[in-house]
Structures are given as structure tokens and as C-alpha cells.
Amino acid sequence: MKTKRILKFYYSKEDDILSGFVPSKRIKEAIEINNLITISFDKNMGFRGFEIFNASQFFSALNSKVDAAFLSSLKSVEAYLADLSGNLFIAIVLVSKDNISIQQPLPLVNTKNFESPLIASVS
């Protein structure tokens, strides 16, 4: 089942970081998917947000319309989520003030077998 989340967001042009998060939800855990993407979860491994480093390069890899100016002109950021047997599919939708919409999938996240690095380090 696909779920839509409207996210609060912040783009730092200076640092080229795009952050999106579900308002008023507590973050319990963050998973670094790779050196560009971190996904945040609540205590039940429910999606709570993301952070994308080098965001203009990340989004422009598949869509040449996206650059720092586009990210600076965002009107809204949405996340579409689907869980299949503990595998979380995430698609980020960016909408500019000019109503240009860009959809970008993120790498698949396996939440079923995830163990916190903090807990794993003391085991």
C-alpha cells in the first residue's frame, strides 16, 4: 500500500543539503543509506524524514532541470512510501514555485533486519 507524506523541508544552498521531515514526529533512529542519503525513523521503524547531501548533484543525475536554483525555489516536498516485506520503497517529489514537479526514487531500505549501529557496537 502506497502512503503519501507531506514533508516540511529545508534546503541549504551553501551546504547543498536538502532535509525533509514529518512534522511533530519524534526521530528514534537514522540510517545512512550511503554517503549521500540518511533516512530517519521512529521507534517502530516508520519513516520520519530524510537528508540528502550534495542534493543538486544527486537530483541532477537523473534530471538536468534540478540544480541549486531549482532546490532553492521549492514550494513543497512529498514522500511516497511503500513497504513490501520489510523493504521500504521511497520516492521523493519536489515541486518548485513554478509548479515544476520532479520525482526521484531513493535506494531501497531494508527495515526488517535493521539493527541500530549503537546497539550493535555494544553487543
Steps between C-alpha positions, in 0.01 A plus 500: 500500500639839399503780757549868434675727751512878460830608647636816651827571329812710503758546227841646583646637178832565675534136616289351215294293746127432464320385815139386514314382809156409630402784734439426868631144486793387713803349331641194671748369244681617187640266238781619274404337170821619334727804516223717352178388672384459859146378579340561843252272676286494813519226765282270284720554192238729346641755253558842656724677252814520290813702446676512164855634476625645168130528418536693174738236361286213633178622338666621179648152439159397359346839426696787350228750608606467862779726621562716807267771362218246456551365854504855637161563337316201646136545594440151636667165565309172523601143566316200359564183697425133442607210720542152358608238754720741694640667190413870491464666160525880516437751222561869566289753307631855476269779383645841416326835536456484119304173551767287339482155659792257518476145638813322618515149648739438787691175550299216652516484882481163679335579836418144601851388589634836605698515822603833645875559463499626860346179631720283275815671627432398862387145424 
